[in-house]
Amino acid sequence: MIHYYFGKGKGKTSAAVGACIRAAGSGLRCVMIQFLKNGTSSEVALLRKCGIDVFSCDFEGVRFFSGMTAEEQQRVILAHNENLRRVIAGAYQVIVLDELGDAVQKHAVDAALVETVLALPDTEIVMTGHKCAEQFMQCADYITEFQCIAHPYQKGQKARKGFEF
């Protein structure tokens, strides 16, 4: 089954992490790839404590892909593709592809590798992203849109460790 969580509201990654922890608690072999993130968000440590593999990009100093040089972007793309290859080879039962929608939109990942992952048999896949991607709408069994009604960012509040990252 394929889950697709998208939208501008908060909670997509949290929902995906919750699904992953629930599956791991049932003895399933789980992995999470964080696209366009550098692996420093707070959920990573907990996932690893639960025995869940987490792959991300080790880029420092630059928080967003769009702010990177072409060379830095190429390193991120190569890392994303390598992480997808690890997942394909890893015989996981649950795969979380966090921010995949954004990575595909920005061409920060090989589309053929994404299709290979989405076609893995006997695998539960959870994808997140900000925009509604038609290709994911077509293949998803579960589709949930997250809508922002109010957010502290709108009042100038900065991201807080443990809540927004």
C-alpha positions in Angstrom: 0.0 0.0 0.0 1.1 3.5 -0.7 0.3 6.5 1.6 0.7 10.1 0.3 0.6 12.9 2.9 0.8 16.4 1.3 -0.1 20.0 1.8 1.0 23.2 3.5 -0.1 22.2 6.9 2.1 21.0 9.8 2.2 17.3 10.6 3.1 15.4 7.5 6.5 14.2 8.7 5.1 13.6 12.2 2.3 11.4 10.8 4.8 9.5 8.6 7.1 9.0 11.6 4.2 7.8 13.7 3.2 5.2 11.1 6.9 4.1 10.9 7.1 3.7 14.7 3.8 1.8 14.8 5.1 -0.6 12.1 8.4 -1.1 13.9 6.5 -1.8 17.1 4.8 -4.7 15.2 8.2 -6.1 14.3 8.4 -4.8 10.7 11.7 -3.7 9.2 11.5 0.0 8.6 13.5 2.8 6.9 13.1 6.5 6.4 14.8 8.7 3.8 14.7 12.4 4.4 14.9 14.3 1.2 16.1 17.9 1.2 16.8 17.6 4.9 20.2 17.2 6.6 19.3 14.6 9.3 19.4 17.0 12.2 15.7 17.1 13.0 14.7 15.7 16.4 12.8 12.6 15.2 15.9 11.0 13.7 17.5 10.1 17.1 14.2 8.4 18.3 13.8 6.5 15.0 17.3 5.1 15.3 16.7 4.2 19.0 13.7 2.2 17.7 15.9 0.3 15.3 14.7 2.2 12.2 17.3 3.0 9.6 17.3 6.7 8.6 19.1 8.1 5.6 19.5 11.8 4.8 22.1 14.1 3.3 24.9 15.4 5.3 25.0 19.0 4.1 25.9 21.7 6.5 25.3 25.4 6.6 22.6 25.5 3.9 19.1 24.7 5.1 17.3 24.7 1.7 18.1 23.1 -1.6 17.3 26.2 -3.5 20.0 28.1 -1.6 22.7 25.7 -2.7 25.3 26.1 -5.5 24.9 23.9 -8.5 27.8 21.8 -7.2 26.2 21.4 -3.7 22.8 20.5 -5.4 24.6 17.8 -7.5 26.1 16.3 -4.3 22.6 16.2 -2.7 21.1 14.6 -5.8 23.8 11.9 -5.8 23.2 11.3 -2.1 19.4 11.0 -2.6 19.9 8.5 -5.4 22.3 6.4 -3.3 19.9 6.4 -0.4 17.1 5.1 -2.8 19.5 2.3 -4.0 20.1 1.4 -0.3 16.4 1.1 0.3 15.8 -1.0 -2.9 18.5 -3.4 -1.8 17.5 -3.4 1.9 14.4 -5.6 1.9 12.4 -3.2 4.0 8.8 -3.8 4.8 8.0 -0.1 5.5 9.6 2.8 3.6 9.0 6.4 4.6 10.0 8.9 1.8 9.9 12.2 3.7 9.7 15.3 1.4 9.8 13.1 -1.7 7.2 15.3 -3.4 9.5 18.3 -3.0 12.6 16.4 -4.2 10.8 15.2 -7.3 9.5 18.7 -8.0 13.0 20.2 -7.7 14.5 17.3 -9.8 16.7 16.5 -6.8 16.2 12.7 -7.3 16.2 10.2 -10.2 12.6 9.6 -11.2 13.4 6.1 -12.4 14.7 5.1 -8.9 11.6 6.6 -7.3 9.4 4.5 -9.7 11.5 1.4 -8.7 10.9 2.0 -5.0 7.2 2.6 -5.5 6.9 -0.7 -7.4 8.5 -2.8 -4.6 6.2 -5.7 -3.8 4.9 -6.4 -0.3 6.0 -3.0 0.9 4.1 -0.2 2.7 5.3 3.2 1.5 4.6 6.5 3.1 5.5 9.7 1.0 5.3 13.3 2.1 5.5 16.6 0.3 4.1 20.1 0.2 2.4 20.2 -3.3 -0.1 17.8 -4.7 1.9 15.7 -7.2 -0.4 14.0 -9.7 1.9 11.1 -10.2 1.6 10.2 -6.5 -2.2 10.8 -6.5 -2.4 8.2 -9.2 -0.6 5.4 -7.3 -1.5 6.1 -3.7 -4.0 4.0 -1.8 -4.2 6.5 1.1 -4.2 10.2 0.3 -4.3 12.8 3.1 -4.0 16.6 2.6 -2.7 18.7 5.4 -4.1 22.2 5.5 -2.7 25.1 7.5 -5.4 27.1 9.4 -3.1 28.9 11.8 0.6 28.6 12.5 3.0 30.4 14.8 5.2 31.3 11.8 2.4 33.7 10.7 3.0 35.7 13.9 6.8 35.7 13.5 7.6 32.7 15.8 10.8 30.9 14.7 10.9 27.1 14.4 11.3 25.4 17.8 13.4 22.3 18.4 11.2 19.4 19.3 8.1 20.8 17.5 9.0 22.2 14.1 12.3 20.3 13.8 
